[in-house]
């Protein structure tokens, strides 16, 4: 009987110690957290919400955030009952979600990130030698008009001057993107490309989509199977797998640089016409709205967002100061970069649908 009691007591003691450790960690990492909010977020923000310092900063304001990831456009097909907010990568899918769930405006937009093309140095130099880009040491500009002309003509790397020196530069010239029907970055790529292809006109209806659809379809179909997550495409690029030109968020590059990871072979090409990804919170409850506004206004959370490569809204100085050591790769002031207007959600959906064929 004594042994049984001892075993039972031991179990309770172990459980108590485990509970104390968990409570201690919560007390240390989550501070005064009293409210748990659930969210569906774009994968590009997963590292931000998983950062222990972000967890701690949120806890100091009374929040624990539980997140699941999804493609921004795929969120529209999810059942978000029981969630406090959705956090897609731009205003267009956010507007659709807000309409679907009757969410009042305005929607919090804590930070944004322009889309960029990451390239291996050899590829970037070949593009520059053929008038498709301008390149400095670690960054440059992708000339969207020239690139789209090359895509329209089905140009291959082998047709470009200087490419024969690099065995990895073979096949059709294209930029790898995510699936535009489910992922924000892929859809914004089409928005910018169609804007340039239409001579600086934003698609306003189906007939406008039809005009550029053949070229948009070519840009997508040449890629074959596409990822639904920009996080996955960026990881593949960094590991040396896949296409030498990949569309990602600037925030992913900036975050990598600020972590001190080696990027010797990296060139960041800013398209001369691109689309900004305005990360927009869609509050589904009042707690979700309060959390979204906190991300926008809290000084510590804004600082941490910058550490993860995001540009806080209306605060360029914060980003500039934090990335001062990385101007070799980053165009801090977005000099020479034009922002393409993004079509209405319905039009962009149709554009993505036609592009996928």
N, C-alpha and C positions, 0 to 999 in steps of 0.2 A: 504493500500500500504506500509506504514511504517513497519507494522508487517511482510509482505511478504519479504521486503528488509532485515529486521532484521533476519528473519529465514534463508534467503539465505546467508547472511553474517556469521551467526552462523555456518552454514554447512561448508562454506569455511574456517572459522577459525578453526573448529574442524578438518577438513581435513588437514589444514596447520599444526596444532599442531601434528597430527598423523604423517604426513610426516616428520616433524622436529624431532619427537621422533625416527622414523625409521632411518632418516639420522644421528641423533645423535648416535644411537646404532651402525650404520654402521661405523660411524667415530670413535667410541670408540673401537669396536670389530674388525673392518676390516682395520683400519688404512688407508693406501694409496691404497687399493684394486681398481684396474682398469680393471682387466681381470677376467671374469667368465669362469671357465673350468668345463666341465661335465664329470663324470666318473661312470663306473660300477665297484664296488669293492666287494671283499669277505666280508661276514657279520662280520668276526672276526676283521675287521678294521673299522667298523661303529662307534664305540665309539671314536676311535682316531680322525677321521675326524669331529666328532660332538663336540669334546672337545673345549670349548671357547678359551683356550690358544693356541690350534692348529690353530683355525680360525684366531686368532689375529696374530700369527706368520706368517701364510701364507699371510695375508693381508699386513703385513709389507713389504713383498716381491712383493706385487702387485697382489695377487690372491684371488679370492673367488672360492671355490670348491663345486660344487653341486654333491651329490653322490646318487646312487641307488645300492642296494645290489643284489647279485646273487651267486649261487653256482659257484665255479671256473670253473668246467667243463661245466656247463650249459651255460656259457658265449658264448661258441662257436656257440650255436644255436640262439643267439640274433642278432638283427639287430643293429649294433653299429654306424650306420650313425648318425652324429650329436654329437657324443661323442668325447672327447679329449683324453681320455685314458681309458684302462681297467686295473684292478689291481687284478688279481687272486692270489691264495695263493701259487703257486709254478711255477717252470720253465716250466714244461711239458705243462699245459694248455696255458701258456703264449706263448710258442713256436708255438703252433697250431694257436693261434690268430694272431701272428706276420706273420706266413705264409699265413694265409687267407687274411690279409689286406695289405700284402706287406710291412711290417714295417722293416726298416733297423736295423741292429744290431750295437752295443750291446744294450740290453735292460737294463734299470736301475733296480738294485736290492737293494733297500734301507735297508731292514732288513730281518731277518729270525727268525724262531722259531722251535725248535724240537717238535715232537709229544710225548706226555706223556699219561699215563693212570692214571686218578684220581680214588681213591678208598676210601671207608669208612674204618676207622681204623680196624674194626672187620674183614672185608674182606681181607685187606692187611695182617693182622696177620695170618689168616688161610692159605693164599697162602704161606707165609713164612714157616709155620709149616709143609707144605707139599712139600717143595722144589721147589715151583714155583716162589718164589721171595725172596729177602733179604730186610729187613726193618729196618730202624733206627727209630728215633722218629716220623718224619713227612714226610720223603721221603725214597726211596729205589729203587730197581732194579727189573724189571719184567724179568724173564728168558724166553726169547722167545722160545727157543727150547723146554723147559719143558712145557710151555703153549701150544704150538702147538701139542705136543704129547698128552696132556690132551684133547684138542679139537678133535683130530683125534679119540680118544677113547670114545668120547661122555661122558666124566666124568661130574658128577653132584656135586654140592656143598655138598650134603648129603654123598658123597663118600670120602670127604676130612676130615681128622682128625681135630677135634675141631669145625667143622661147626655146629654141633648139638646144641651148646650153643647159637646160634643166629638164631632166627626164620626167619629173613629176608633173610638168605642165603639158598635158595632153588632153585631147578631146574638146568638146564644145566649151566655149567660154560662157560661164554663168555664175551668178551669185546664189549660194544655197540659202534658203529661207525656211521658216516653219510653214506648216499648212495654213493657208489664209482662211480656210473655212472654220478653223477652230482656234487659231492662235493670233493674238494681237499683232505681233511683229510682222508676220506674213501678210496680214491684211493691210497694215500701214505701208508696207513695201509697195503693194499694188496701188495704194492711194497716191504715193509719190510718183511712181513710174507712170501711171495713167495721166497724171497732171502734166508731166513733162511731155509725154507722147501726144497729148492733145494741145500742145502749144501754150501751156499755162492756163488751161481752163479746167476747173474742177467739175467732175461728172455730177450732173444734177438729176439725171433720169436714166431710164433703161436705154434710150436711144444713144445717149452719150457713152454708156458702158459698151454698147455694141460696137462703137467706132474703134475703141482700143482693145476690144476683146481678143482679136487674133494675136496681137503682140503679148498681151497679158498671159494668154494661154501658153504661148511659147516660153515665156519666162518661168512658168511653173512646171510645165510638162517635161522640160529638159532635165529637171532635177530628179525625176523618178519618185521613189518613196520619200516622204517628208516627215520630219519630226513634228510633234505637236507642242514641243517645249523649247524655248530659246535657251534654256539652261542646258539641255541635252546637246544642242548644236554647238554651243560654245565650249562645252567640255570636250567634245570630239575634236574641235579645232585645236585647242590647247594641247591635246594629247597627240596631235599630228595625224589624226585620222580624217579622211574625207577630202572635200573640195578645198582648194586654196583660197577661195573667197567666200566668206560667210557673213550674213547679216545678223547683228546682235544689238543689244542695247549698250550705249556708251557706259552705263552704270556697271555693267558686267566687267568691262575693261578697267574702269577706274577703281573698282573694288579690288580687282586682282593686283593692280599696281600698288595700292595702298597697303596691301598685305605683304608686299615685298617679294612677290613671286617673280622669278626670272622670266623675261619676255624678250629675249635677245632677237628672236626671229620675227617679231610682231611689227606690223605697220597698220595703223588705224586710219582708214580712209573715210572721211566725212563726205557723203554725197553732197554735191553742190545744191541739190534739191532733196530734202529729206522730210520726214514727218517726226514730230515729237510725240513721245509716248507720255501722255498726262495720266499718271497713275491716280485713279479716281475711286473714292470710297462710295459704295452704295449702301447707306444705312438701312437695315431691315428692322431695327429696333432703336429705341432711344439710346441704349447703351452703345450700340454700334455707331450712332451719330456722334456721341460724345468722344468715342475712341478716335474716330476719323478727324474730328476737330483738334483733338489732342496731338495727333501726329503732325498737324499743320502748324500748331502754335507753340508747342513745348520746346524750349531751347535745347535741352539735352537730346530729345528725340530727333530734332532737326540735325543736330551735330552727328548723331549716329547714322542718320539717313545718308549724310554726305560721306561718312566713312564707308558706306556700302555703295558709293558711286552715284547716288541720286542727287539731282539738283533741286533744292527746295524752291518752291514757288516764290517769286519776288525777292530772292536773296542770293544773287549771283556772287556776292562777295564771300559768302560762306564756302561755296564750292571752289572759288578761285584760290582762297587762302589754303584750303585743305589739300589741293592738288598742285600746289606751287612747284613741288619737286618732280612733277611728272609731265611737264609741258612738252617734253620730247614726243610724247605719244598723244596727248590730249589737246584739242583745240578749245581752250577754256572759254573764250568769248564767242565761239562759233563764227569766227570771221569767215566770210565768203559762203556761208551756208544759208540757203533760203528755205523757209518753212512752207511746205505744201499744205493747202487746206485739205481737210479730210472730208470726203463725201458723207452725206447723211447715212445713218446705219443701214437703212433699207437698200440704198444704192450700193454701199460697200459690200453688203451681203451678196447682192446680185453679181457684183464684179468678181468676188471670190468664187462664187458658184460657177460662173462662166470660165474663169481662169482654170479651174480644176477640170473643166470639160464634162 
